[in-house]
Amino acid sequence: MHWTQVEKHLQSLLHIEDIPPQTARWLIWHVCQTKCPSDVTEEQMQKLEALAQEVCTGKPLDYVLGNAEFYGITLEVNPNVLIPRADTERLVEWVLKNTKEGNTVLDIGTGSGAIAIVLAKHNRKVTATDISKEALQVAQRNAKQHGVNITFLQTDVCEGITQTFDVVVSNPPYICEDYPLDASVKNYEPHLALFAGKDGLDVYKKQAQQVPNVLKPHGKLFLEVGYDQAEKVASLLKPYFTKLQIQKDYAGVNRCVMGEKI
């Protein structure tokens, strides 16, 4: 069957759940490993229909495909790690702009390894932590796939770390427990990487106290924050950090906070 016929068939299946029609083409590219296959085999067709059914359950497309794009690279993702977002690319840009090659970096809550891998590819010396063993396994596979050397540690924030770093970066859990998330996020993405107490600030409170212990003098901290949390997080950091700055994301929302160790 020609791919255009297959695309129409898949779109009819996906239309039941109001899923964007271009999803069908993504599935075809993934299964057939080419954008415009002249012929789709029966075996491929069965796999495509099975994947379409997964998408119809509300499972995010990136999890169905098993990979996601971030800052120009492809990363393995599964329900043990958050799907990397474009907002976090802004955080990475800010870190790269305000650091230099050879700087030592600690990435707290690495998840898929997205931030750590991009920074390592730009010649930063990266150590990455996560509380989740399963997340670290995904990050390690991604690092190997991209040929970068990263030290991975399983720990909560930076407990037990004795080394000091030029830079600490983190995109931690920051969602309030009762925030009405989209079902595809709430039902499939790891809650450990999403929620941070009643006000969403639990991890930031830990970081404000622990991060100064692992930063060199005048070391810098970069944090991604929720859409309404920048000023609150800056206030938490104020006793421990100076030169606090807030950076907007691509949509003009205050998304990142930076401070320098006092």
C-alpha positions, 0 to 999 in steps of 0.5 A: 500500500502506498504511504499516502493511502496509509496516511489517510487510513491512520488519520481516520483512526486518529480523528476519533480522538481529535489528534492532529493529522500530522501525527500519522506522518510521524508514525509512518516516518518512524516505522518505515524509516523514510519520509515517503515510502513507496510501499508499506508492508503488511507487517509495517501496517500492523505496527502502525495501527498498533502505534496509532491505538497507543496514541489514541489512549492519550499516550504522548507521541514522544513516548510512543515513538520512544524519542524526542528532539531537544536542542538539535539532538534526538534523545531516548525517552520513556515514562521514567523521564520527562519529555524535554520541552522547548522552554528548557532549551532557553535555560541551556542557551543562558547557561552556554552564554554565561559559562565557558568551555572547560567549566565544571557543571552539576546538572541536578535532576537530569532526567533523560540527560537533555541538559547535561548532554548538550552542555557536554557537547559544548565542552563543559565537564558535566556531572549529572544527578537524579533521584531515579535509578531508572531515569539515570539508566535512560540518561546514560544510554543517551550519553553513550549514543551521543558520545559524551563523557558524563559522570552520573550519580544517584542522589536527592538534589546534591546530597553526599556530593563533596566535589565543587563546581563552577556551575549548577543547573537544574530543571527540577519538579516545580508543579503544585500538587493540585495543579490541573495538568493535561491528562497526557502529562498527568497519566504518563509522565513521572510524578516524581519529576513533576510535583514539588509539594503544595506550592511547587517550591519544595525542591527549590528550598532544598537547592537554596540550602544545599547548592552553595555547598557544591559551588566554588566561590562566585559559582553560578546557579541556573534554574528553570522555574514555573510560569509564576515562580520566578520572584518566589524562587529568587526570594528563596535564593537571596540569602545565599546568592547575589546578582540574581537575574530572571530570564524570559522564555520564548513566549515572554514568560519569566522562566529562568533564575540565575544567581552567583554564590555569595 
